[in-house]
Amino acid sequence: MPLHQGPQKRDERPMSVNPFFGEANPVAGMTEAPPTHRLPDAPLPPSTAYQLVHDELMLDGNSRLNLATFVTTWMEPQAGVLMAECRDKNMIDKDEYPRTAELERRCVAMLADLWNAPDPSAAVGCSTTGSSEACMLAGLALKRRWAQRNADRYPARDVRPNLVMGVNVQVCWDKFCNFWEVEARQVPMEGDRYHLDPQAAAELCDENTIGVVGILGSTFDGSYEPISDLCAALDALQERTGLDIPVHVDGASGGMVAPFLDPDLVWDFRLARVASINTSGHKYGLVYPGVGWALWRDKEALPEELVFRVNYLGGDMPTFALNFSRPGAQVVAQYYTLLRLGREGFRAVQQSTRDVAVSLASRVEALGDFRLLTRGDELPVFAFTTAADVTAYDVFDVARRLREGGWLVPAYTFPPHREDLSVVRVVCRNGFSHDLADLFVDDLSRLLPELRRQSGPSTRDKDAATGFHH
């Protein structure tokens, strides 16, 4: 998210208030309109305050038509009721809200079982505000375990830990390396490979490598990284050099897709080298934002010194998180969803979403103007670019024109070494039905004759035009 600045110096005017908003005195709303960028002097009636905020938010995009975001945009009404009942409960106060804490513990146990932990009862984990925080925690555990193994030479001026990953990682990994002074070693894209190459990753490892990050579902194109091959490459590295490099799997999206749709794909704790996994409950975990999960194979994978035991409001409480106070609503909603759907329900929902993605991708390809990079058959996500013979417009023109019809799709340029490639990405989520996909194709088809008549792409600054939403 951008860092918001205060309003630039300009003529200040009060907000516009419809006279009917003032229940007791219709004129009061016009004569006592609240300012926009400073606190009002006096309170407003709740109905007036609500209507002012409600009306302004009408200018936001329709979240159901947002094909840029991975984040859940629809839940059942019953889930919304549960969240409303729990929004005043502070998750950190486990002594005061023991049942909410128990539901969190059950979620961790269910995920440990889903991800094939050797002993789900021995796996440790916690809820977070999202995958970004979960990745930070996993990275910290990797760094601390490495520091413990290298206590005889770290910290030292000439020793700097590093983390190996593909250039396609989510920005939270760049933040982790920046915040915690870890060198980011990134495997670039090459040709038609849009994510990490296992052998190239192993070649970047040395005695200062704290771990390697594998992505189960790249945000750039929706493809799975070959986690099993990555572990095999690191096994071979250990045989040659003695270096024992752990793997963290960033399963922000795929961690809640692959177990149900690709059960034979080995990517999780079945691989002995996988030390930790994270996922976003608010992506394909089917919960409103924001909730994420971080799990470790066992207690040895999470150094005890990182777990704080706090005597808070009368109870001894272990906690490992960057945030402290936060509502319990999202954790309760996650438990509700796991309980509500079960394995068969999740399989049905995710299969339906993948079916929509695969079908929509093939229909976009059939239009003839586009070339698919992925087909939605891993994550329910696909990316496409313009065909080689299309010169009148580019993907940024496509994204801009679709936005005129309410569709939000990101167009962006790939990272090194494929800066020459710009794509549109479509994320299919629960709630994006075949009917909505029909409307999307209809709108795209109607735009093509006008786009084909352009004399050339209208985008001059691709960096400014990029709308990449993880």
Disulfide bonds with the S-S distance in Angstrom:
none
